[in-house]
Amino acid sequence: MISPRQLVEKLDARLAREGNLGASLLKAAAGTAGLKVAFTGIGFLVSIALARGLGPGGYGVYSYVMALVALLVIPSELGMPALMTREVAVTNARKDWGHMRGLIRRAHQATGLFTVVLTAIGAAALWVWGDRVGPARLGTMWVGLLLVPIVSLNALRSSMLRGLRKVLLAQFPEQIVRPLAFLILIVVVAAAASGPMTPAQVMGLQVAATAAAFVCGLILFLRHRPPELLLAVPAYKTAFWLKSSVPFGLTAAMQLINGRTDIFVLGLFRADHEIGFYRVACQIAALVTFGLSIVNSVQGPHIAHLYATGDKRRLQQMVTRSSRGILLITLVIVAAILLFGKVFLDRVYGIEYASAFVPLVILCVGQLVSATAGSVASLLNMTGHERDTMKGLMIAASLNLVLNFTLTPLWGATGSALATASTLITWNLFLLRIVHVRIGIHPSAFFRPKSG
């Protein structure tokens, strides 16, 4: 009987073959959807276990520190993961093994250096100013620092596999191994412990699970890298790579501001328990991006490949079909959340999380409007227009900061949701126009090609 890992490897091998693009994308989407369903299911079990085991206050502390870890990870990666996906795809298409090997080496050197520096800065900051935060947050922050290097290296590994069009294998460690290991550790430790777990203990389990995902991902890459890569003499375009990575890094930083500002500002003005139930709303609302995340994971390398070969006709066909699929999936998920979200919160997470429903609805509406734009950021990033993505994100991040600091002190989690949804809509509609101008592609689900 075939094992799950062998099944994933066989699917990925078929996806990497040359052939019909539509069939390849459909197969990849199906496989990615399967992983996403598994990841979502495990993620919900984890969030329920944490929400009930830690309570809104403890869950708020854990969520707040995870947001801070993400803040440190972004500069340590230097924008390399997104650059790696594009450049590995391009060098693979051109069979330029020397530059592929040189890129992999330089990316790990740069990421390793900056990870060590930023982790040391974070540790120094906690040593000097740690007494200004509560003991629960401080202890969790110290443990969370261990995540920074592991998460950064995981991102490189995943991006390299994506660039090689090993789409399913790229996602397997992070979407299956890490959350499953985390869930198992939570269950085992909770059963063995004499009392409730603390946020710091849970963060330690997250570190262990992420390390397990790193080992798994490293093994997969070593097994599936091109054989020619081992014999290739490294060739370097260090200045070009660094220049290109800066916009990617700034883009990632702006995405962090857009995705985490709400948690940061809530942590400044509101108690930990409000962060806890707002985090639950965010996790459920993340379901709305199910279709978009699948498409972006699958078609990123294909976008780079088609654009590099100048095949805009097939690129437009692929983008139009995928955008319509994104919108359809999004509509179904939003409708289900609006109809059953309140009951789900009460019965699964507990009555203390009922206040999460209003922010949840607001976030879902924002995601739905944004879904009409399609994969705008992926299109720009994979075609060498990452600077335009960065500009759009800078505008959105500025708006997000203003709205969060204005609305969150007034309305708490509801204000944070309004600010985040408004920013998301503004950013996607802005990039929609930029994609058409720069690439000549219509990314929206509502595009209708001219007949004849």
N, C-alpha and C positions, 0 to 999 in steps of 0.2 A: 504493500500500500504506500502510495506516494505521500511524503511528509509535506507540511505546509511550506517549509523553506524550499524544498525541491519544486513545488508548484510555482512559487514566486519566481524562482530562477528560470524555469521553463517559459513562463509568460514573458519575462523580461528579455530572454534571448530572442523570442519571436518578435518582440517590439523593436529590437535593434536592427533587424534585417531590413534590407531595402525592399520597397514594395509600395502598395497602394497607401497613400497618406491617410485617406479617410478611414480605411480599415485599421491602420496602425493606431490612429488616434482613438478610435472606438474601443479597440482592445485595451489600449493603455488606460483609457478613461474607466473602463469596466474594472480593470485590476486596481486602479487607484481608488475607485469608489469602494471596492471591497475593503481595502486597507483603511479608508476613511471611516467607513461604518464601524469597523472593529475598533479603531482609535477612538471614535466618538463614544461607543458603548463603554469601553474601558474608562475613558475620561469621565463619563458621567458617574460611573461607580466610584471612581476616585474622589470626585467632587462631593458626592453624597457622603462618603465616608469621612472626608475632612470636615465638611460643613456640620455634620452631626457630632463627630468626635471632638472637634475643637470648639464648636459653638461659633456664633457670629464674630465675637471678639477675637478668639484665637485664629479663626480663618482669615479675619481681616489683617492680623499681624503677618501671617504667612504670605498672603497675597501682596501686601505692601512691600515686603522684603524681596519677593520674586520680581516685582517691578523694578526695584533698585538694582538687582542683579542684571536685569535686561539693560539697564542704563550703562553698566560697566562693560557688558559684552559688546555693545555696538562699536565703540571706538577701538576695542581690542581686535575686532575683525577687520577694521580698515576698509570695509566695503568689499573685501576679497571674495566672500561666497557668491554674490551675484556676478561679479566679474569672472569668477572661475567657471560658472555654468556657461556663460557666453563664450569665453575663450577656449575652453575645453571642447565645446561643441564645434567651434570654428576650426580649431587645429585638428580635431578628429576627422572632420569632413575633408580637410585638405591633406590629411595624413602627415601633418607636420609634428612628428613625434619629439623632435628636439626642443621646440618651443613649449610643447605641452609639459615635458619633464622639467624644463627650466621654470615654468610658471608654478608648477606644484611645489618645487623646492623653495622658490622665493616667497610664495604665499605662506608656507609653514614657518619660514624664518621670521617674516614680518609679524605674523600673528602671534607666534611664541614670544617674541620680544615685547610686544605691546601688552600682551596678556600678563606677563610677569610684572611689568611696570605699573599697570593699572591696578592689579591686585594688591601690590605693595602700597600704592597710594590710598586705596580703600582701607587697608589695614591701619595705615597711619592715621587716617581720618577717624576711624573708630576708636583708636587709642587716645586721641587728643580730645575728641568731642563726644565720645560714647556716653558720657554721663548725662547728656542732654536728652537722650531718648529713654524710654522705659526699659526695664530689664528684659521683658519679653522680646521687644524689638531688637535690643542690643545682642542678646545671645543668638537670635536667629540670623542676624546680619553677619556675625562672625562665621557661622557655619556656611551661610550663603556665598561667602567669598570663594569657597572651594569650587563652586559651580562655574565660575568665570572661565578658567582655562579649558575645562571639559566641554562646555557648551560651544565655545569658539572653535575648537578643533572638530567637534561634531558637525558644525556648519560647513567647514571646508570639505570634510569627507562626503557629506550629502551632495554638495554642489558639484564635486568631481564626478560622482556617479550619474547625476542628472545630465551633466555635459556629455557623458558617454551614452546617453539615452538609456541608461539602466534606471528607468523611472521608478519602478516598483521597489527595486532593491535600495534605492536612495532613501525611500520613505520608511522602509521596514524597521530599521533600528529605532528611529525617533517616534514613529507612530504606533508601533506594536511592542517592541522590546522594552523601551523606557517606561511607558505607562503601565504595562503589565507587570514589570518587575516592581514598580512603585506600589501598585495595588497589593501584590503578594506580600511585600515587606510591611505595608501598613497592617494588613490582616494578621500577619505573624506576630508583629511587635505588639499590636493591640491585645491579642489573645494572651501573650506572655506577660504583659505589664500588669502591675497591681493597681494602677490608677490611670487616669486619662493622659494621653500624650500631650506634649507641649509643642508649640510651633517650632522650636529649635530642633527637637527630635524628628519632627516630620521633615524639616529641611535636610537633616542628615540622611534620611531615607531617600530623599530626592537626589542627593549627591551620589549615593550608591547606585540608584537606578540609572542615572545619566551616565555614570562610568561604565555600567554594563552595556548600554547602548553604544558607547564609544568603541568598546572592544569588538562588539558585533559588527559595527560599520567598518572598522579597520580591516577585519578579516574579509568582509565582502568586497571591499575595494581591491585588496591584494589579490583576490581570486579572479576578479573580472577586469582588471586593467588590461589594456592592449599588450600583447606579447612584445610588440616592437618597442614599447616604452622602456623595457628593461635594457635594451642595447643602444638606445638613442643617446647621443651626446647632448647634454643640456645646452640649450641656446636661450639667451636672455634678451628681453626687451623691458628691462627694469623700469626705465623712465616712463615708457608708455603705459606699463601696467599700473605704476603708482599714480600717474596722472589720471588714468581711467578709473582707478579704484576710489579716488577722492569723491567724485560725485556719487558713486554707489554708497560710500560710507556716510556722506551727508544725507543722502536719501534715506538710508536706514535710520539715521539719527532723527530725521524729521518724522519718519514713520513711528518711531518710538514715542516722540512727543505727542503725535496724534493718537497713538494707542494706549499710552500710559499716563498722560497728563491728568486724566480724570481720577485715577487712583492716587497720584501724587497730591493733587489739590484736596481730595477728600481726606487724605491723611493729615494735611495741614489744618483743616478747618473742622473736621468731624471726628467722632470717636471710632475706634476700631470696629465695633459691631456694624456700623453703617457701611464701612468698606467691605465687610463680609457679605452682607446681602446684595450690595451692588456688584460684587465680584460674581456672585451666583447669576445675576441678571446678564452680565457680560458673557459668561460661559454658555448660557442657553442661547443668547443672541448670536453667538459665534456659529451656531448651527446654520444660520441664514447664509453664511459664506461657503457652505458645503460645495455647491456647484462651482463657484469661482475658484476655490482652492484646488479642486480636482483639475480643472482646466489649466490653471497656471502651472501646476506641477507637471502636467503632461506636455503641454504645447510649447513651453519655453524654449527647449532645444530645437524644436521644429521651426519656430519663428526665426531663430538665428540662422538655421540652415537655409530656409527658403529665401530669406532676405539676402543672405550672402550669395546665393546663386541667382538672384534677380527674378525669381518666379513670383511676382506679385499677384498674378491671377489665382494661383492655388492658395497663396497666403490669404487673400480676401475671402475665398470660399471657406477656408478653415476657420477664420475668425468669425465670419457671419454665423456659421452653423454652431460654433461653440458658444457664442454670445446668446443665441436663442435657447440653447440648452441651459445655460446659466440662469437666464430669466425664468424659465419654466420651473426649474428646481427651486429657485428662490421663492416664487409665488406659492408653491405648495407648502414649503416649510413655514413661511410667515403666516399663512392661513391656519395651519395647525397650532402654532404658538398662540395666536390671538384667540382661538377657540378653547384651547385646553391648558394654556400656560398657568393660569391661576390655580386650577385644580392640581396641576402637577407640582407646583411649588408647595402647596399646603400639605399634600399627601406624601410627597417624596422627600423634600428637604425639611419640612416642618413648618408649623404655623408661624414661627418667629421670622421666617423668610418671606412672609406675605408682602412686605413692603417692596420687594424686588420687582413686582409685576409692572408697575407704572414705568420705571426705567427700562424694563425689558421691552415693553411695547414701543417706546420711543426709539430705542436702538434698532429694533426690527424694521421700523418704517424707514429709518435712515439707510439701512443696508439694502432694503428693497429698491429705493430710488437709485442708489448707487449701482445696483446690479444692471440697470438698463444701459450703462455705459460700456459694459464688457471688460475685457482684460487690458485696460488702457496702460497701466503701469508696466505690465509684462511686455507689451508691444514696444514701448519706448526703450526699456532697458535692454531687451534682446536685439535691438537694431542699432545700438550705438547712440541713442538719444537720451542717455541716462541723465544728462544735465537738465533736460526739460522736465523730467520727473522730479529732479531735485528742486527746481524752481517752483513747480506746482506744490510740492510738499512744504516748501518754506512759507509760501503764502498760507497754506492750510494750517501749518503749525502755529504761525503767528495768530491766525484767527482763533485757533483752538485755545491757545493760552489766554487770549483776551476774554473769550466766552466762558472758559472754565473759572477764571478768577473773578468774573462778574456774576455768574449764575450759581456756582456751587456754594458760596457762602450764604446765598439767599435761600436756595431750595435743596441743598444737599445732593443726594444721589440723583434726583430728578433733574436738577440743574446740570449735573455732569453729563447725564444722558442727552439732554438737549444740545449741549455744547459739542459733544462727540458726534452726534448724528448730523448736525448742521455742517460741521467741518468735513465729514466724510462725503456728503452730497456735493459741497462746493469743490472739493478736490477732484472728484471723479468727473464732474461735468467740465471742469477746466481742462483736464487731460484729454477728454474726449475730443475737444477742438484741436489740441496740439497734435494728437495722433494723425488726424486727417491732414493737417498742414505739413507735417514733417515727413510722413511715410506715404501719404496718399491712400490710406486704408480707412474704411469706415468701420469702427469697432462696435457700434451699437447694435443691439438685437433688433432694432427697428429698421435697419438698412435694407433697402430693396434695390437690387441691381437693375440697371436699365435693360429692357428687353431688346432683342435684336442686336 
